[in-house]
């Protein structure tokens, strides 16, 4: 005859499985919870390691450092939600910033027309990626890998590998780097623009037909097409909008550096993808959102700043970020296995 103790191990296993399934379902329905928990734990941990971390001056620095990457990651999110990838994000941002500076210094254009033309150029670069993906049916990875090289090469040609100082450009070009003091905290106009963009696309993805079509296309492009969604138009729109966002990121970059340099942005592509992945957006498309991306960008900034204050060498800072990415992708794979 079986005793009560004979059934105890089975009960514990079932309870463990039930808890795991509940967590899996919660994270599947709310992908932002995981990244948010990581961010909170990181902030608390680094505050204990170094009391300077939680100072207003240091938090201002963290936000200023992640502003450009977060803006690029916003455009990257739109692309990844459709199960694509954009390796040219950094190249478009840097090339757009160089073009804006060149329009002012070489062509003598006033600030606002030069800025708008720079935005148009960034949008056109994104549209080129979208056209190659939708018209020629080329894989996004190959398309953006090719345009990455093209844009960086054109960047060197246009700039002649020379940096344009902010003092040589109209003030509107460096305006995004201007700070607003809020007590001991200093907020830049670039950060305000970035947060406004996140707010707009948070609404657009959640509350508009276009946003629903983006998710549907990323989840199953063939099913979306059969449901009447013009998937090629959706794909073209996300790459085009991403190009515009990268150009805005280029403007914010000028304000951040107080110059337009053709020699920056080498890591921007990977950093933008890292922010998206850490934010809980699936690389397989159809799941995630811009709020998670903002948190992901903050995680990268917090980890790099916190590890630096803790005296950790740069090489190990990169190791920590890479480990976080692997954990995030593994967690995404586990969450996608949830049975609905």
CORNOR-V51339 format. One record per pair of residues at least 24 apart in sequence whose ideal C-beta (glycine too) atoms are under 6 Angstrom apart, sorted by the first residue. I is the first residue (numbers start at 1). J is the second residue. D is the distance in Angstrom with one decimal. If there is no record, write none. Layout:
I,J,D ; I,J,D
This chain:
24,338,4.9 ; 25,338,5.8 ; 27,335,5.1 ; 28,335,5.1 ; 28,338,4.4 ; 31,280,3.6 ; 31,288,5.6 ; 31,292,5.9 ; 32,280,5.8 ; 32,291,5.4 ; 32,292,4.5 ; 34,280,5.8 ; 35,278,5.9 ; 35,279,5.2 ; 35,280,5.2 ; 35,292,5.4 ; 35,295,4.4 ; 35,296,5.7 ; 36,295,5.7 ; 38,299,5.8 ; 39,295,5.4 ; 39,298,5.8 ; 39,299,5.2 ; 42,302,5.0 ; 46,306,3.2 ; 49,310,5.0 ; 50,309,4.3 ; 53,306,5.8 ; 53,309,5.6 ; 56,184,3.3 ; 56,185,4.4 ; 60,185,5.3 ; 60,186,4.4 ; 62,301,4.7 ; 62,305,5.0 ; 63,191,5.5 ; 64,188,5.6 ; 65,301,5.3 ; 66,297,4.7 ; 66,298,6.0 ; 66,301,3.7 ; 67,190,5.1 ; 67,191,4.8 ; 67,194,5.0 ; 67,252,5.9 ; 68,249,5.4 ; 68,252,5.4 ; 68,253,5.1 ; 68,256,6.0 ; 69,271,4.9 ; 69,275,6.0 ; 69,297,5.4 ; 70,194,5.5 ; 70,294,5.9 ; 70,297,3.9 ; 71,194,5.0 ; 71,249,3.8 ; 71,252,5.9 ; 72,246,5.9 ; 72,249,4.8 ; 72,268,5.9 ; 72,272,4.1 ; 73,272,4.3 ; 73,275,3.9 ; 73,276,5.4 ; 73,293,5.0 ; 73,297,5.4 ; 74,197,5.9 ; 74,245,5.5 ; 74,290,6.0 ; 75,242,3.4 ; 75,245,3.6 ; 75,246,5.4 ; 76,272,4.4 ; 76,276,5.1 ; 77,276,5.2 ; 77,281,5.7 ; 77,290,5.5 ; 77,293,4.6 ; 78,238,4.3 ; 78,241,5.9 ; 78,242,5.4 ; 79,238,5.5 ; 79,242,5.4 ; 80,276,5.4 ; 80,281,5.6 ; 81,214,5.4 ; 81,218,4.8 ; 82,217,5.0 ; 82,218,4.4 ; 82,235,5.7 ; 82,238,5.5 ; 82,285,5.7 ; 83,218,4.8 ; 83,284,5.9 ; 83,285,2.9 ; 84,140,3.9 ; 85,140,5.2 ; 85,141,5.4 ; 86,144,4.9 ; 86,242,5.9 ; 87,144,4.1 ; 87,145,5.1 ; 87,148,5.0 ; 87,269,5.3 ; 88,144,4.4 ; 88,147,4.5 ; 88,148,4.3 ; 88,151,6.0 ; 89,246,5.5 ; 89,269,5.3 ; 89,272,5.0 ; 90,265,4.2 ; 90,268,2.9 ; 90,269,4.4 ; 91,148,4.9 ; 91,151,3.9 ; 91,152,4.9 ; 92,122,5.5 ; 92,125,4.8 ; 92,151,6.0 ; 92,243,5.8 ; 92,246,4.0 ; 93,246,4.4 ; 93,249,4.5 ; 93,250,4.2 ; 94,155,5.9 ; 94,265,4.0 ; 95,151,4.7 ; 95,155,4.3 ; 96,121,5.9 ; 96,122,4.0 ; 96,247,4.0 ; 96,250,3.7 ; 97,250,3.6 ; 97,253,5.2 ; 97,254,5.2 ; 97,260,4.8 ; 98,155,5.5 ; 98,158,5.7 ; 98,159,4.7 ; 98,260,5.5 ; 98,262,5.2 ; 101,164,4.0 ; 101,169,5.8 ; 101,260,3.5 ; 102,158,5.7 ; 104,169,4.8 ; 104,170,5.9 ; 105,164,5.7 ; 105,168,5.6 ; 111,170,3.1 ; 111,172,3.7 ; 111,173,5.8 ; 118,247,5.9 ; 119,247,4.7 ; 122,243,4.9 ; 122,244,5.9 ; 122,246,5.4 ; 122,247,2.5 ; 123,240,6.0 ; 123,243,4.8 ; 123,244,4.4 ; 125,243,5.0 ; 126,239,5.0 ; 126,240,4.8 ; 126,242,5.0 ; 126,243,1.8 ; 127,240,4.5 ; 129,239,4.6 ; 130,236,4.0 ; 130,239,3.2 ; 130,240,5.3 ; 133,235,5.9 ; 134,232,4.3 ; 134,235,5.1 ; 134,236,5.1 ; 155,262,5.1 ; 159,262,3.9 ; 161,262,5.9 ; 163,259,5.3 ; 163,261,4.4 ; 164,260,4.4 ; 165,259,5.3 ; 166,258,4.0 ; 166,259,5.3 ; 173,254,5.3 ; 174,254,5.9 ; 174,255,5.0 ; 174,258,5.6 ; 176,251,6.0 ; 176,252,4.7 ; 176,255,3.1 ; 177,255,3.1 ; 177,256,5.6 ; 177,258,6.0 ; 190,252,3.9 ; 190,255,5.1 ; 198,290,5.4 ; 198,294,5.3 ; 201,290,5.0 ; 202,290,5.2 ; 202,291,6.0 ; 215,286,5.6 ; 218,285,2.9 ; 218,286,3.9 ; 219,286,3.1 ; 274,300,6.0 ; 274,325,5.6 ; 275,300,5.7 ; 277,325,5.7 ; 277,328,5.0 ; 278,328,5.1 ; 282,332,5.2
